[in-house]
Amino acid sequence: MDLHFNFLIMATRYVSIQSESDLTERWTDSNCPSFEWEYNEQDISECLIVDDGYQASYETLEVEVGNEMSFTYLCEETKGVKTYTLSAGEYGVKP
């Protein structure tokens, strides 16, 4: 399932996990500062059972081709406001 917000898409991805402790993992994308991703499921019982264990899902952030998206936030580093712009692409793909 993909959720669309104008030129922003939240795409669902699925990965195999082995145990409930895997669900606590979080990851970042160096191309998208100040964001952190995690699995949608909070408990192993919410995961699909597959041959080699369980299947968990997460959402990525995708900016459609021909568009860009800007974020402004307070930056502790500069003690001011910082803005960054994401060009077309998918962000938050689990490494």
Buried (B, 14 or more C-beta within 10 A) or exposed (E): EEEEEEBBBBBEBEEBBEEBEBBEEEEBBEBBEEBEBBBEBEEBEBBEEEEEBBBBBBBBBBBBEEEEBEEEEEBEEEEEEBEBEBEEBBBBBBE
